Amino acid sequence: VSILQIRPLNASLKDWAIATLTAQWGPDGMVTRGKIHYYRDLPGWVAFYDQHALGLTTYWIENRQCELTSLNSLQEKCGIGTALLRTVEEAAAAEGCRRLWLITTNDNTSALHFYQKRGYAIAAFYRDAISQSRALKPSIPFTGNDGIPLRDEIELERILGLI
Ligand SMILES: CC(C)(COP(=O)(O)OP(=O)(O)OC[C@H]1O[C@@H](n2cnc3c(N)ncnc32)[C@H](O)[C@@H]1OP(=O)(O)O)[C@@H](O)C(=O)NCCC(=O)NCCS
């Protein structure tokens, strides 16, 4: 039987987390809504599957709202992504946040599937936002998943009071 464990992103996991985020999303930080969140500053959670670190999520709390700044599963369709998302929801609610929100991009159709099935609604659409993000992070590619042009930000949200 495989065992899934979620642990806080502590100091001993920080180098692994920064390397994982860099491999998945490019160097230094995530850009959302025209702001950069440096990987080294972000709290998070790590999923261990049979003792291997196979998933990572990071978040940022401000003004009683929690932004999910990243979610990555290194072994998909085993429940890792859902477990990490639920962990952030519980932690954010425990810290008094009433809203969890995140930005994904227009090419990420699997993220739109994943979050909408888990209680998230599309809350805003920011046309061409990625061209502004590239000013802060020039490594953002022009082509995203499945060969789709990477152009727009899509904001999803879940109101936590309803959990
Ligand atoms: C989106 C992402 C985080 C999902 O992670 P994941 O670990 O595959 O998530 P889960 O395993 O919890 O769920 C994925 C699917 O597997 C299914 N699943 C979960 N456990 C399963 C199991 N034991 N057997 C078969 N299927 C299973 C789930 O039902 C789900 O399908 P559904 O969405 O149709 O209900 C992952 O695909 C990923 O890292 N994507 C790339 C990065 C990214 O785009 N992140 C989000 C952008 S902000």
The ligand as a Gaussian input file, in Angstrom:
#p B3LYP/6-31G(d) Opt

LIG

0 1
 C       -2.747000      19.895000     -12.066000
 C       -1.896000      18.898000     -11.252000
 C       -1.293000      19.619000     -10.051000
 C       -2.789000      17.746000     -10.770000
 O       -1.994000      16.886000      -9.958000
 P       -2.312000      15.319000      -9.776000
 O       -1.367000      14.784000      -8.747000
 O       -2.359000      14.626000     -11.075000
 O       -3.771000      15.417000      -9.157000
 P       -4.707000      14.246000      -8.648000
 O       -4.036000      12.919000      -8.813000
 O       -5.170000      14.601000      -7.284000
 O       -5.947000      14.365000      -9.610000
 C       -5.766000      14.255000     -11.022000
 C       -6.751000      13.252000     -11.596000
 O       -6.332000      11.948000     -11.225000
 C       -7.434000      11.218000     -10.697000
 N       -6.935000      10.288000      -9.681000
 C       -6.533000      10.596000      -8.424000
 N       -6.134000       9.473000      -7.783000
 C       -6.253000       8.473000      -8.664000
 C       -5.977000       7.077000      -8.600000
 N       -5.501000       6.496000      -7.484000
 N       -6.208000       6.339000      -9.715000
 C       -6.695000       6.913000     -10.837000
 N       -6.985000       8.219000     -10.961000
 C       -6.774000       8.980000      -9.886000
 C       -8.316000      12.275000     -10.109000
 O       -9.658000      11.841000      -9.992000
 C       -8.156000      13.417000     -11.078000
 O       -9.022000      13.361000     -12.179000
 P      -10.247000      14.422000     -12.268000
 O       -9.614000      15.805000     -12.189000
 O      -10.883000      14.152000     -13.583000
 O      -11.103000      14.151000     -11.065000
 C       -0.795000      18.275000     -12.131000
 O       -1.370000      17.814000     -13.318000
 C        0.385000      19.160000     -12.462000
 O        1.372000      19.216000     -11.724000
 N        0.320000      19.891000     -13.618000
 C        1.418000      20.700000     -14.096000
 C        1.580000      21.960000     -13.299000
 C        0.342000      22.811000     -13.328000
 O       -0.186000      23.088000     -14.381000
 N       -0.139000      23.212000     -12.141000
 C       -1.332000      23.999000     -11.979000
 C       -1.198000      25.339000     -12.565000
 S       -1.439000      26.650000     -11.414000

